C-alpha cells in the first residue's frame, strides 16, 4: 500500500503548513508501517524533505543542464531531497514525448516516477514507457469527494488489465478519495495505492485523515 499526498498549491499545503502536513505524514508512516509520501511545491521541497518524510516533486522537466529558464531540473529536485516525482498530472499535462523525456531525465538522477493518466487507454500508453507506477485519475472527479471506485469502478479494473498487458507497472488510484473505505475499495479492485490531495491537505487534521486512509 502506497499513499501519495499531493499538496498542490493549496494554502494549507504551502510553506510552514506544508511542513506540518509532512510531519504528520512521517508520523503516520512510522506508526502504521504504511508507505506515505508527500508532494509539495518545488519551493517547499527541501523543508519538507528535512522532516524525514518521503518526498516527491510535483513535476520535473525532461531537460539537461543549460539554458532552460523556468524549467524544473530533476537533478536540482534530487539535491533538494526529493526521491521521486509526479508527472503528467491533469493540472500539468504533458505530451507522450514529453513524458518520455521527463522519465529519462528523472531516471538519470534515480528519481522514482509516478505518471498520472486520465483513463485506461492513457494508463497503458504511459505504462509502456516503464515508469515506477501509473496513477489513474479521471479529471472530472478530482476534488469532488466522489471516488472513482464508487463512481466508475470499471476504470480501475480496466486500467489494471490494460497496464498488465504491456508491463508489470503498479497502478495507483486517485480522484475523490477521502476515506479508508474508498482506499479499501480501490485496493480490492486491483490498485496498489492511492493518490490524494484535498481530502488530506484541507482536512482539519491531516494526521487523522491519513490514519483513516491507511488503517
C-alpha positions in Angstrom: 0.0 0.0 0.0 1.3 3.4 -1.0 -0.3 6.7 0.0 1.0 9.7 -2.0 -0.3 13.1 -0.8 -0.2 15.9 -3.3 -0.1 19.3 -1.6 -0.9 21.0 -5.0 -0.8 24.8 -4.4 -3.2 24.8 -1.5 -2.6 27.4 1.1 -3.0 24.6 3.6 0.0 22.9 1.9 2.3 25.8 1.4 5.3 26.9 3.5 5.1 26.1 7.2 1.7 24.4 6.5 3.5 22.1 4.1 6.0 21.1 6.8 3.2 20.4 9.2 1.5 18.0 6.8 4.8 16.4 6.1 5.5 15.9 9.8 2.1 14.3 10.1 2.7 12.0 7.1 6.1 11.0 8.6 4.5 10.1 11.9 1.6 8.1 10.2 4.2 6.2 8.2 6.2 5.4 11.3 3.2 4.4 13.4 1.5 2.2 10.8 4.3 0.9 8.6 2.5 2.1 5.5 4.5 3.8 2.9 3.5 7.5 2.8 5.0 10.2 0.6 4.2 14.0 0.2 4.5 16.0 -3.0 5.0 19.7 -2.1 5.6 22.7 -4.4 9.2 22.9 -5.6 9.9 25.9 -3.3 9.0 23.8 -0.2 10.8 20.6 -1.3 13.9 21.0 0.9 11.9 21.9 4.0 9.5 19.0 3.5 12.3 16.5 2.9 14.1 17.6 6.0 11.2 16.3 8.1 12.3 12.8 7.0 9.1 12.0 5.1 9.5 10.5 1.6 9.3 13.5 -0.7 8.1 13.7 -4.4 8.3 16.7 -6.7 5.0 17.7 -8.3 6.8 17.5 -11.7 10.1 17.8 -13.4 11.1 18.7 -17.0 12.9 16.4 -19.4 16.0 18.6 -19.6 19.7 18.6 -19.0 21.8 21.4 -17.6 21.8 24.6 -19.7 19.6 27.3 -20.9 16.1 26.3 -19.7 14.8 29.3 -17.7 11.8 28.5 -15.6 12.1 24.7 -16.1 12.5 22.2 -13.2 15.7 20.2 -13.5 15.4 16.7 -12.0 18.9 17.0 -10.6 18.1 20.1 -8.6 15.0 18.3 -7.2 17.1 15.4 -6.1 19.6 17.6 -4.4 16.8 19.3 -2.6 15.9 15.9 -1.1 13.3 14.5 -3.3 13.3 10.8 -4.0 10.6 10.8 -6.7 8.3 12.9 -8.9 4.8 13.0 -10.1 4.4 13.5 -13.9 1.5 14.4 -16.2 -1.0 15.3 -13.5 -4.2 16.5 -15.2 -3.3 20.0 -13.9 0.1 19.9 -15.6 -0.4 17.7 -18.7 2.4 16.6 -21.0 2.5 15.1 -24.4 3.7 11.5 -24.6 7.1 12.5 -25.9 7.4 15.0 -23.0 6.6 12.2 -20.5 9.2 10.0 -22.1 11.8 12.8 -21.9 10.9 13.6 -18.2 11.1 9.9 -17.3 14.5 9.6 -18.8 15.8 12.7 -17.1 14.3 11.5 -13.8 15.9 8.1 -14.1 19.3 9.8 -14.7 19.2 11.1 -11.2 17.5 8.0 -9.7 14.1 9.7 -9.0 11.1 7.3 -8.6 8.4 8.2 -11.1 4.6 8.1 -10.8 2.8 9.1 -14.1 -0.8 10.2 -14.0 -3.3 9.3 -16.7 -7.0 10.0 -17.3 -8.3 6.7 -18.3 -7.3 3.0 -19.0 -6.0 3.6 -22.5 -3.8 6.5 -21.5 -2.6 4.5 -18.5 -1.5 1.6 -20.8 0.3 4.1 -23.1 2.3 5.6 -20.3 2.9 2.2 -18.7 4.7 1.2 -21.9 7.3 3.8 -21.1 8.0 1.9 -17.8 7.5 4.4 -15.0 7.6 3.1 -11.5 3.9 3.5 -11.2 0.8 4.7 -13.0 -1.9 6.7 -11.2 -5.3 6.7 -13.0 -7.3 9.8 -12.1 -10.4 10.8 -14.1 -10.1 14.6 -14.0 -13.9 15.2 -13.6 -13.7 13.5 -10.2 -10.7 15.3 -8.8 -11.6 17.3 -5.7 -15.2 16.2 -5.7 -15.2 13.8 -2.8 -16.7 11.1 -5.1 -14.1 8.4 -5.5 -13.7 6.6 -8.9 -14.0 3.3 -7.0 -17.7 4.2 -6.5 -18.4 6.5 -9.5 -17.0 4.1 -12.1 -15.1 1.1 -10.6 -14.5 -0.3 -14.1 -12.0 2.5 -14.7 -9.7 0.9 -12.1 -10.2 -2.7 -13.2 -9.8 -1.8 -16.8 -6.7 0.2 -16.1 -5.2 -2.7 -14.1 -6.0 -5.1 -17.0 -4.7 -2.8 -19.8 -1.5 -1.9 -17.9 -0.8 -5.6 -17.2 -0.9 -6.3 -20.9 2.2 -4.1 -21.5 4.2 -4.1 -18.3 4.2 -5.0 -14.6 3.8 -1.4 -13.6 1.8 -0.9 -10.3 -1.4 1.0 -10.6 -2.4 3.7 -8.1 -5.9 5.3 -8.0 -6.7 8.9 -7.5 -9.6 11.4 -7.6 -12.1 11.9 -4.9 -10.6 9.6 -2.3 -11.4 10.8 1.2 -11.9 7.8 3.4 -10.5 4.4 4.4 -13.5 2.8 2.7 -12.5 4.5 -0.6 -9.0 3.1 -0.2 -10.2 -0.4 0.6 -12.4 -0.4 -2.5 -9.6 0.8 -4.7 -7.3 -2.0 -3.4 -10.0 -4.6 -3.9 -10.3 -3.5 -7.5 -6.6 -4.1 -8.1 -4.9 -0.8 -7.2 -1.7 -0.9 -5.1 -2.0 2.5 -3.6 -3.8 5.9 -3.8 -3.0 9.5 -4.8 -4.9 12.0 -2.6 -4.9 15.8 -2.2 -7.7 17.9 -0.8 -9.1 15.1 1.4 -5.9 15.3 3.5 -4.5 18.7 2.9 -7.7 20.6 3.5 -8.9 18.5 6.4 -9.0 19.9 10.0 -6.4 17.2 11.0 -4.3 15.9 8.1 -2.8 13.3 10.5 -6.3 11.9 11.4 -7.3 12.0 7.7 -4.2 9.9 6.7 -4.7 7.5 9.6 -8.3 6.9 8.3 -7.0 6.2 4.9 -4.4 3.7 5.9 -5.9 1.8 8.8 
